[in-house]
Amino acid sequence: MGGRWDRSVGLFLPLLLLASGALAQVAPNNATLYLHPTDVSDARALWVNPAGLGHFPEASVHLDLTVGDPGAKGQLRQLTLGLNSRGLSLGYQRDLFSSGRRGHTYKLGYAAGRGGLAAGFATALYRGGTSGTGWDVGILYDWTPALSIGGVIQNIGQPVVRDSTLRLTYVPSATLQLAGRRVVLSALSRLTSDGVAGYGFGVRGTLRAGTSLPIGLLARLDTDRSLRRGGFAFGFSLGAADMAGLVATTPADVNGIDALSLYGVSTRRFTSARRSKP
């Protein structure tokens, strides 16, 4: 049993990075660990699905601080800054790897939407001991008022980042809203040229909806292609238009916390909001 759990834990980050040998040199943006391509429409969409940038006409800013191995030996591992204005978005990600090397990712994206359909693209420039460029393209469609479908194609061009090749990856996704949008269920899969790489399942709920300080709760499970557990993410948030949240990521057996992230998002929408985000 111990060997099986070790293998499951070891699958989690490779599932997200989709690049063999990239564990120490390429890091996913923290937003991709708890958000789905069909359940984000603020500045964080630049990292998850650029189509979300055009889902609503809005302006938003995003800050995320991620600490690895939180506790006495915890260290700031990732810093993310981002903004979106009516579909045009800029983002910056700084990573500190366990080897001591630093990585910098600069991202530019644009999206537009109409009638519940949005499409967008983003380009990423990788710096810090490397010089690579990759592209993402995404689509998002409100099939019904309660069901959104879409997805993103990641790493177009398969950039080489610090000797690791980021593989072309297809990420289809769907989000279902229940109970007056107070309960949200999401799912995704990751596909490469080798077939299905894994799945992700998430649930998000809102307490005190409609009040001045709503409370958001979320949980997400990532698995490998055989649905073996790879890792979890748990989080909560306070606020709506101006929101602060905390997300913890754990290994498959939830034996400790791999990373703890504190984030803030401030959003101003130019039309009436159709749904809120965590």
C-alpha angles and dihedrals in degrees: 000000000000091000091049093052091047090054092048093050090048091055096060103078095036087054090057098039096041090199123108113234092009098114097107099034109040125046128190116233109262093238090066090062096065108017129073128219090247097045108059131075107161134075091299089068088078088075099035107035120343091208088073089068089072099038091097130014099250148132120228142163127206135197126181130180117188124193119196120217092004115216135061092336097038118135134190103257104170138023121188128187124179146158137189129196117183093325099319109110139180126191141177129196125188120191132190111200126206089250089063094250120132127221129199126197122188116192133190123185143171133190139170132194142190134177096359094313122107133173131182148158138214135195123208126205114200118205137164110084090350144057115212140141129207138175136217127193125188146179132202127188132181098219091180131355088266102036128062125182133183143102148203137248108220134200098015105186091029096244120214109230118186091335093313121111115219105217125226105260134188116208114187115185144177134197127198122195119206139177095029091316092301090116120046126186122193137179136181141175131206120220131185133170087281093059130251112004098183150307138251128206125188142178127194129185136185125214123193090018113187094026127111091259113033118186120224126201127187142176131182135186124199121197140179123249091280092053092251110152115262104172147319138235123202127182150155135202139194124214136016118231088020107034138172124189146174125216127188123195120203139182121259095273092046088234098152135330122287096192140356121209130194115196140174130197127186116191135183115187121202094207132039111291117247097194141357128238132219 
